[in-house]
Amino acid sequence: MYYKSTRNSALKLSSAEAIVKGISEDGGLFVPSEIPSLTIDEIVSYADMSYPERAARIFSKFLTDFTDAELRYCTESAYNDKSFASASITEISHLFDGTYVLELWHGPTCAFKDMALQILPYLLTTSMKKTGVDKKVVILVATSGDTGKAALEGFADVEGTSIMVFYPEDGVSAMQKKQMTTQDGANVSVCAVKGNFDDCQNGVKAIFTDASIKEKLSEQGRVFSSANSINWGRLAPQIIYYISAYSELVKNGDINAGDKINITVPTGNFGNILAAYYAKKMGLPVNKLICASNSNNVLTDFLKTGVYDRNRHFFTTISPSMDILISSNLERLLYIMTGGDDSRIREWFSALSSQGRYEVSEDVKAQLADEFAAGCCDDEQTKATIKEIYDKYSYTLDTHTAVAVKVYEDYRKATGDSTRTVIASTASPYKFGTAVLEAITGSAPEDEFDKVAELNRVSGYDVPRSLAELKTKAVRFTGSVDKAEMPAFVLDTIGKI
């Protein structure tokens, strides 16, 4: 298995090389040369394995230059009871009428990003050794809230690496900000950007491809890489939990081997649902992939019309990790759907850069309609869904998962599709306590940790230790820059971490 760029199919890199680089020099994203296949018997056989064992088996399909011992080292180091509160790493809750909530937030930062960012440091450092990289790797991260903390937690004090995280100054929850700005580690840096997530993401991508900055970095014995889902080493681990969940449902007797399921995913950057698409292409029996958006519904419009247009109002919502207008991982999806036509990818994404929009071809529109359904909801509908689910089932949703539940309910009513459905639950409700409490009780205390105590009383959920400990942690990072100042900040900070 080798890896190509979505903008240059002639490239051939090993998976280790792709993970170290993070993004191609032409601005494209790395994709596997082919999608490996799984039989239903293989998927069912995973039911008798631990999560690390399942992960190693699936990784072996994509990371063919890694030895079995290397894969076991990575998976066993990442997925264990030291990092995850659940012995099974993920949890599945039966919500209603053949609907299951796949809880992906039992890791150290209480968000689904832990599923990938606990293992990425092991994949990256192993890849560095395999490829002979003797330079220090500088991880650049743009975050809409959850990726930043998960990446900081994963890479803090990891030898041979340093990490810089940029987040939108007014675009994350108070708890997310507290998590990032109090981060321990001698090799970490966090900075706010006066703008939205797209400003952060565009700034990071521009730095990655700036030849003069890379030259200065090289002079200092350093090289860039990424922990965003533009890095294949971040995306590949997300494929695993969908396959793992299916094997669990078969094991528990909720479905029969071979039964199709729907998968509903709340997403902004398209990575989490793209992982489900990869799982389906590998052989996971999936009927429909349902993409859920908040008021920033650029993905909903695209999947329904084939027109991607970021020239629209940007909303700051109570589901901030989805407040995104430029969904990077669509590039990988479209590369697959065009049969690897890098010229069309370059054309479309050049138009996105220069005009803010593009329209895909009719053949791709047909594939989108066949594979995906899409919907969106606003903040009021999100809160109403949190309240409804709480009252009916005594189950407390975070704001992002509530978007997915609402969109799925709308889909089921509109189509009558009763296929058993897995809803990806992406964060603990404690990370968005203000909105969750306002939805359930009508108000929330002013103090962030009074909110934690009240949510504990209301939900009955244990307070995650990592969040409880934040109450006494000192803020380390208070910096804020304009988006144009990001390159200067990077160059100034590199020598300090």
PyMOL commands that set and color helices and strands:
alter all, ss='L'
color gray80, all
select helices_A, chain A and resi 15-21+40-48+51-62+68-78+114-117+120-131+146-155+174-181+197-208+211-219+232-251+271-282+298-305+320-322+330-337+342-355+362-371+379-393+399-415+429-441+448-459+465-472+483-494
alter helices_A, ss='H'
color red, helices_A
select strands_A, chain A and resi 3-5+8-13+30-32+91-96+99-103+136-142+161-168+188-193+222-226+261-266+286-293+307-309+357-359+372-376+421-425+480-481
alter strands_A, ss='S'
color yellow, strands_A
deselect
rebuild
show_as cartoon
